[in-house]
Amino acid sequence: MNEKEYILHNIAAKYILNETVDIELKGKPAEIDCLFDLLEVSKSLKESLDKNESIDKISNLLEKKKILTKKFEEISNIRWML
């Protein structure tokens, strides 16, 4: 993992944990859009797990996350670690 990927993952982890993140990311629109979607579903998954929500909801979020992770990795060439 290079320095930029490390920073991206740190920022993403903070966002998923509901910590304040004040940064502007640069990249291709498709990469940024996919990253945003991936962060949102990751955050929703964490919140659902924390609330012990139904297995159906968690499974649905896991499937969405899996699809978005693959898409993000394909368009950005960054291996998603979260």
MARVODREN-947845 format. One record per atom (N, C-alpha, C, O, CB): atom name; z, y, x. Coordinates in pm, 1 decimal. Glycine has a CB too. Example, Ala and Ser with C-alpha at 12.3 -4.5 7.8 and 13.67 -1.06 7.14 Angstrom:
BEGIN
   a        zz        yy        xx
   N     780.0    -569.0    1319.0
  CA     780.0    -450.0    1230.0
   C     780.0    -330.0    1320.0
   O     846.5    -331.9    1423.6
  CB     904.6    -447.3    1130.8
   N     708.0    -225.0    1285.0
  CA     714.0    -106.0    1367.0
   C     787.0       3.0    1290.0
   O     803.9     113.8    1340.9
  CB     572.5     -59.8    1408.4
% end
This chain:
BEGIN
   a        zz        yy        xx
   N       0.0    -116.9      86.2
  CA       0.0       0.0       0.0
   C       0.0     123.0      90.8
   O      85.1     137.3     178.5
  CB     123.6      -0.1     -98.1
   N     -97.4     211.4      67.7
  CA    -102.4     333.3     147.7
   C      -9.0     440.0      89.0
   O      51.5     420.0     -16.3
  CB    -247.2     386.7     155.5
   N       1.2     552.4     158.4
  CA      96.1     656.3     118.9
   C      66.7     712.5     -20.8
   O     158.8     735.3     -99.3
  CB      94.2     769.0     220.9
   N     -61.3     734.7     -51.5
  CA     -96.5     788.9    -183.7
   C     -59.5     691.8    -295.1
   O      -9.7     732.9    -399.8
  CB    -246.6     820.8    -190.4
   N     -83.8     562.8    -272.4
  CA     -48.1     462.4    -372.5
   C     103.5     454.3    -389.4
   O     153.2     438.4    -500.8
  CB    -104.7     324.8    -333.2
   N     176.0     465.2    -279.3
  CA     322.1     463.7    -284.3
   C     374.2     581.2    -367.5
   O     462.7     564.4    -451.4
  CB     381.1     468.7    -141.8
   N     319.3     698.5    -343.7
  CA     360.0     818.1    -418.6
   C     326.0     801.9    -566.4
   O     407.6     833.6    -652.9
  CB     291.5     944.6    -361.4
   N     205.8     752.7    -595.6
  CA     164.3     730.6    -734.4
   C     260.8     636.0    -805.4
   O     300.9     662.8    -918.6
  CB      21.1     674.1    -739.6
   N     298.1     527.0    -741.4
  CA     388.9     431.0    -803.3
   C     529.0     489.8    -822.2
   O     595.7     460.8    -921.6
  CB     396.5     304.3    -718.8
   N     573.2     571.4    -727.9
  CA     703.5     637.2    -744.7
   C     702.5     732.0    -863.5
   O     797.1     734.0    -942.2
  CB     741.8     713.7    -617.5
   N     597.5     809.5    -877.0
  CA     584.0     901.7    -989.6
   C     577.8     823.2   -1120.9
   O     643.0     858.8   -1219.1
  CB     457.7     990.2    -973.0
   N     498.8     716.5   -1120.7
  CA     485.2     633.8   -1240.8
   C     618.9     573.3   -1281.3
   O     652.9     571.5   -1399.6
  CB     382.2     522.8   -1218.0
   N     694.2     524.2   -1184.7
  CA     824.7     464.7   -1215.4
   C     918.4     568.2   -1277.2
   O     990.0     538.4   -1372.8
  CB     888.1     405.2   -1088.2
   N     917.6     688.0   -1223.3
  CA    1001.6     793.9   -1279.7
   C     960.6     824.7   -1423.2
   O    1046.1     842.3   -1510.0
  CB     992.9     921.2   -1193.8
   N     830.7     831.0   -1448.4
  CA     781.9     859.2   -1583.5
   C     825.6     749.2   -1680.1
   O     873.9     777.4   -1789.7
  CB     628.1     872.8   -1584.0
   N     808.4     625.3   -1639.1
  CA     843.5     511.8   -1724.3
   C     993.3     511.6   -1755.5
   O    1034.5     470.3   -1863.9
  CB     803.0     379.5   -1656.8
   N    1074.4     557.9   -1660.1
  CA    1219.6     563.2   -1678.1
   C    1266.4     690.9   -1746.9
   O    1386.5     716.3   -1756.6
  CB    1288.1     550.3   -1544.5
   N    1172.7     770.3   -1793.9
  CA    1202.8     895.0   -1865.8
   C    1264.0    1002.7   -1777.0
   O    1334.9    1090.7   -1825.8
  CB    1296.5     866.5   -1980.1
   N    1236.9     996.2   -1648.1
  CA    1282.9    1100.2   -1557.2
   C    1179.4    1212.9   -1555.0
   O    1061.6    1190.7   -1583.0
  CB    1306.6    1043.0   -1413.9
   N    1224.0    1331.9   -1521.9
  CA    1135.5    1446.8   -1518.4
   C    1033.3    1431.6   -1405.9
   O    1068.1    1403.0   -1291.3
  CB    1216.0    1576.2   -1500.9
   N     907.9    1451.3   -1441.4
  CA     798.7    1444.9   -1344.9
   C     715.5    1571.0   -1362.9
   O     663.5    1597.4   -1471.3
  CB     711.4    1314.9   -1363.5
   N     703.7    1647.6   -1256.9
  CA     625.7    1770.9   -1261.8
   C     525.1    1768.7   -1148.1
   O     551.2    1819.7   -1039.2
  CB     717.5    1896.7   -1252.8
   N     409.9    1709.1   -1174.8
  CA     307.3    1695.0   -1073.4
   C     171.4    1693.9   -1140.2
   O     157.9    1650.7   -1254.7
  CB     328.5    1567.3    -990.1
   N      72.5    1740.7   -1069.8
  CA     -64.2    1736.9   -1120.7
   C    -141.5    1634.2   -1039.0
   O    -153.0    1645.0    -916.9
  CB    -132.2    1878.3   -1113.6
   N    -193.5    1535.6   -1108.5
  CA    -270.8    1431.3   -1041.6
   C    -418.6    1467.1   -1042.1
   O    -470.5    1525.6   -1137.2
  CB    -248.4    1294.8   -1109.2
   N    -484.1    1430.6    -934.2
  CA    -628.1    1453.3    -923.9
   C    -698.5    1319.4    -919.4
   O    -647.7    1221.7    -864.3
  CB    -663.2    1538.3    -798.9
   N    -815.0    1317.4    -977.9
  CA    -894.1    1195.1    -977.9
   C   -1006.7    1207.0   -1077.4
   O   -1022.8    1308.7   -1144.8
  CB    -807.4    1073.4   -1009.8
   N   -1083.4    1102.1   -1085.1
  CA   -1191.9    1098.7   -1182.6
   C   -1132.0    1093.5   -1322.4
   O   -1027.5    1031.6   -1342.4
  CB   -1286.2     977.1   -1157.8
   N   -1196.8    1157.7   -1419.6
  CA   -1142.8    1157.9   -1556.3
   C   -1112.2    1017.9   -1610.6
   O   -1010.5     998.1   -1677.0
  CB   -1240.2    1226.4   -1648.7
   N   -1198.8     922.1   -1583.0
  CA   -1175.8     786.0   -1632.6
   C   -1049.9     726.2   -1570.7
   O    -975.6     655.3   -1638.5
  CB   -1297.2     696.3   -1602.6
   N   -1025.2     753.8   -1442.8
  CA    -905.4     703.2   -1376.4
   C    -779.7     766.7   -1434.9
   O    -681.5     697.6   -1462.1
  CB    -912.6     729.6   -1225.7
   N    -783.0     897.9   -1454.0
  CA    -667.6     970.1   -1507.2
   C    -637.8     924.6   -1650.1
   O    -522.1     901.6   -1685.4
  CB    -692.4    1122.6   -1503.3
   N    -742.0     911.8   -1731.6
  CA    -723.2     867.4   -1870.3
   C    -662.8     727.1   -1875.8
   O    -570.6     701.2   -1953.1
  CB    -857.1     869.8   -1945.9
   N    -715.5     637.9   -1793.7
  CA    -665.7     500.8   -1792.2
   C    -521.9     497.2   -1740.0
   O    -438.4     423.8   -1792.9
  CB    -756.8     410.9   -1705.8
   N    -493.3     575.9   -1637.1
  CA    -357.2     582.2   -1583.9
   C    -260.6     631.4   -1691.7
   O    -152.3     575.4   -1708.4
  CB    -351.2     674.6   -1460.0
   N    -299.5     735.1   -1764.1
  CA    -213.8     786.4   -1870.9
   C    -186.5     678.1   -1975.0
   O     -72.0     659.0   -2016.1
  CB    -278.4     909.1   -1937.7
   N    -290.5     607.3   -2017.6
  CA    -272.9     499.7   -2115.8
   C    -181.8     389.6   -2061.2
   O     -96.5     337.2   -2132.9
  CB    -409.5     440.3   -2155.3
   N    -200.7     355.2   -1934.0
  CA    -119.1     252.2   -1871.1
   C      27.2     295.5   -1862.1
   O     117.7     215.4   -1885.4
  CB    -173.1     219.5   -1731.8
   N      49.6     421.4   -1828.4
  CA     186.9     472.7   -1822.9
   C     252.1     472.0   -1960.5
   O     368.9     435.7   -1974.4
  CB     188.5     614.3   -1765.4
   N     177.0     512.0   -2061.2
  CA     232.1     515.4   -2196.9
   C     269.9     376.4   -2246.1
   O     377.1     357.9   -2303.6
  CB     132.2     578.4   -2292.8
   N     183.1     279.2   -2224.1
  CA     214.7     143.7   -2271.5
   C     328.1      84.1   -2188.5
   O     410.0       9.2   -2241.9
  CB      89.4      52.5   -2264.7
   N     334.5     115.3   -2060.7
  CA     443.7      66.8   -1976.3
   C     577.3     125.4   -2021.8
   O     678.5      55.5   -2026.6
  CB     417.6     102.3   -1828.6
   N     576.3     251.9   -2054.6
  CA     697.9     318.7   -2103.2
   C     740.5     259.2   -2238.0
   O     858.7     233.1   -2260.1
  CB     674.7     472.1   -2116.7
   N     644.6     238.4   -2326.7
  CA     674.7     178.1   -2457.1
   C     730.6      37.3   -2441.3
   O     823.3      -1.7   -2512.3
  CB     548.8     174.8   -2544.9
   N     674.3     -38.3   -2348.4
  CA     722.2    -173.7   -2323.1
   C     867.0    -171.3   -2273.8
   O     950.0    -248.8   -2321.4
  CB     631.9    -244.1   -2220.4
   N     897.0     -83.7   -2179.9
  CA    1033.1     -73.2   -2129.5
   C    1130.2     -36.5   -2241.8
   O    1237.9     -95.0   -2253.1
  CB    1040.4      30.6   -2017.1
   N    1091.5      59.9   -2323.9
  CA    1178.2     101.7   -2434.4
   C    1198.2     -11.4   -2534.3
   O    1309.0     -30.8   -2584.5
  CB    1119.5     224.2   -2505.1
   N    1092.8     -85.7   -2563.5
  CA    1103.8    -198.7   -2656.8
   C    1195.1    -307.1   -2601.6
   O    1274.3    -365.7   -2675.3
  CB     965.4    -257.5   -2686.3
   N    1184.0    -333.6   -2472.6
  CA    1272.0    -432.5   -2410.2
   C    1417.3    -384.9   -2413.0
   O    1508.5    -462.8   -2440.8
  CB    1227.6    -460.2   -2265.1
   N    1437.6    -257.6   -2384.2
  CA    1573.7    -202.1   -2385.8
   C    1636.8    -210.4   -2524.1
   O    1758.2    -227.0   -2536.3
  CB    1572.1     -57.1   -2338.8
   N    1554.8    -199.0   -2628.2
  CA    1604.6    -201.4   -2766.3
   C    1606.9    -342.9   -2825.6
   O    1643.0    -361.6   -2941.8
  CB    1518.7    -110.9   -2853.8
   N    1568.0    -441.8   -2745.1
  CA    1560.1    -580.4   -2792.8
   C    1475.1    -591.8   -2918.4
   O    1512.7    -659.0   -3014.4
  CB    1699.8    -635.1   -2820.1
   N    1360.9    -526.0   -2916.5
  CA    1271.5    -531.4   -3032.6
   C    1205.4    -668.1   -3043.5
   O    1222.2    -753.2   -2956.2
  CB    1164.2    -421.5   -3023.5
   N    1131.6    -688.1   -3149.2
  CA    1076.3    -820.1   -3180.5
   C     983.5    -871.2   -3070.7
   O     918.4    -794.6   -2999.6
  CB    1001.3    -815.0   -3312.5
   N     980.4   -1002.2   -3060.1
  CA     894.2   -1066.5   -2961.3
   C     747.2   -1035.7   -2988.7
   O     667.2   -1026.1   -2895.6
  CB     917.3   -1218.2   -2961.0
   N     711.9   -1020.3   -3115.6
  CA     573.7    -987.8   -3150.0
   C     534.4    -850.9   -3095.0
   O     425.9    -834.6   -3039.0
  CB     554.4    -991.2   -3302.1
   N     622.2    -753.9   -3111.1
  CA     592.9    -619.6   -3060.0
   C     583.7    -621.0   -2908.1
   O     492.8    -561.5   -2850.1
  CB     700.6    -519.4   -3105.8
   N     678.0    -688.8   -2844.1
  CA     678.4    -695.9   -2698.0
   C     555.0    -769.0   -2647.5
   O     494.2    -726.5   -2549.2
  CB     805.6    -765.6   -2647.7
   N     517.6    -876.6   -2712.1
  CA     397.0    -951.5   -2672.9
   C     272.2    -865.9   -2685.7
   O     184.0    -870.2   -2599.9
  CB     381.9   -1077.9   -2758.3
   N     265.0    -788.5   -2792.6
  CA     151.4    -700.6   -2814.6
   C     142.7    -596.4   -2702.3
   O      35.0    -571.1   -2648.4
  CB     162.5    -631.6   -2952.5
   N     256.0    -537.1   -2668.2
  CA     258.5    -437.5   -2561.3
   C     223.5    -500.3   -2426.4
   O     153.9    -438.8   -2345.6
  CB     396.2    -370.9   -2554.1
   N     271.2    -621.7   -2401.9
  CA     238.6    -691.0   -2277.4
   C      88.8    -715.7   -2265.7
   O      30.8    -700.0   -2158.3
  CB     314.3    -823.4   -2268.8
   N      27.1    -754.1   -2375.4
  CA    -117.5    -778.6   -2373.9
   C    -193.7    -649.4   -2347.0
   O    -288.3    -648.4   -2268.2
  CB    -163.4    -840.5   -2507.3
   N    -153.0    -540.4   -2412.0
  CA    -217.0    -410.9   -2387.6
   C    -200.5    -368.9   -2241.7
   O    -294.3    -319.3   -2179.2
  CB    -158.1    -303.3   -2480.7
   N     -80.7    -389.5   -2188.6
  CA     -53.4    -352.6   -2049.4
   C    -140.3    -435.0   -1954.5
   O    -194.1    -382.3   -1857.1
  CB      96.5    -372.7   -2016.1
   N    -153.5    -561.8   -1982.7
  CA    -235.6    -650.4   -1899.0
   C    -380.4    -602.4   -1896.6
   O    -442.5    -597.2   -1790.4
  CB    -228.6    -796.1   -1950.4
   N    -434.0    -567.5   -2012.5
  CA    -572.6    -519.8   -2022.9
   C    -589.4    -387.3   -1948.6
   O    -685.4    -369.3   -1873.6
  CB    -613.5    -503.3   -2171.4
   N    -495.9    -295.0   -1969.7
  CA    -504.6    -164.0   -1904.6
   C    -484.9    -174.3   -1753.9
   O    -547.8    -100.7   -1677.9
  CB    -401.3     -68.8   -1963.5
   N    -398.1    -264.8   -1710.5
  CA    -378.4    -284.9   -1566.7
   C    -508.0    -330.5   -1501.7
   O    -547.8    -277.7   -1397.9
  CB    -266.4    -387.6   -1540.6
   N    -572.6    -426.9   -1561.5
  CA    -699.0    -477.5   -1507.3
   C    -803.3    -365.5   -1503.4
   O    -873.2    -348.6   -1403.5
  CB    -750.9    -596.9   -1591.9
   N    -813.3    -290.3   -1611.5
  CA    -909.8    -179.9   -1617.0
   C    -880.1     -75.4   -1509.8
   O    -970.8     -30.1   -1439.9
  CB    -908.3    -114.4   -1756.1
   N    -752.9     -37.0   -1496.9
  CA    -714.6      63.3   -1397.5
   C    -747.1      14.6   -1257.0
   O    -801.5      89.8   -1176.1
  CB    -565.0      96.4   -1408.9
   N    -714.3    -109.4   -1228.1
  CA    -741.9    -163.6   -1095.1
   C    -891.6    -167.5   -1064.9
   O    -933.2    -142.3    -951.9
  CB    -683.2    -303.5   -1082.5
   N    -971.0    -198.7   -1164.8
  CA   -1116.2    -204.5   -1145.1
   C   -1177.1     -67.6   -1119.4
   O   -1266.3     -54.7   -1035.7
  CB   -1182.2    -267.0   -1265.7
   N   -1130.3      35.4   -1190.2
  CA   -1193.7     166.5   -1173.6
   C   -1133.7     249.0   -1060.4
   O   -1197.9     341.6   -1010.7
  CB   -1183.5     244.0   -1301.7
   N   -1009.9     216.0   -1018.5
  CA    -945.0     296.8    -915.5
   C    -933.3     227.7    -780.2
   O    -909.4     293.6    -678.9
  CB    -809.3     335.8    -961.7
   N    -949.9      96.8    -777.5
  CA    -927.2      17.2    -656.7
   C    -784.0      28.4    -605.9
   O    -758.6      15.2    -486.2
  CB   -1023.2      60.1    -547.6
   N    -690.6      52.7    -697.7
  CA    -548.8      56.9    -665.9
   C    -482.1     -61.0    -735.6
   O    -496.9     -78.7    -856.5
  CB    -484.2     192.9    -709.2
   N    -409.6    -140.5    -660.2
  CA    -337.3    -253.6    -719.8
   C    -213.2    -199.2    -789.2
   O    -128.6    -136.1    -725.9
  CB    -298.7    -361.0    -611.5
   N    -202.5    -223.9    -919.5
  CA     -90.2    -173.4    -998.3
   C      28.7    -264.6    -977.9
   O      20.3    -385.1   -1001.4
  CB    -126.6    -163.2   -1148.7
   N     140.4    -206.7    -933.8
  CA     257.5    -284.0    -898.4
   C     368.6    -279.4   -1003.6
   O     467.5    -351.5    -991.3
  CB     310.4    -235.8    -768.1
   N     354.1    -197.0   -1105.2
  CA     462.1    -181.8   -1203.7
   C     430.8    -257.1   -1331.6
   O     510.5    -255.4   -1425.3
  CB     485.9     -34.0   -1235.0
% end
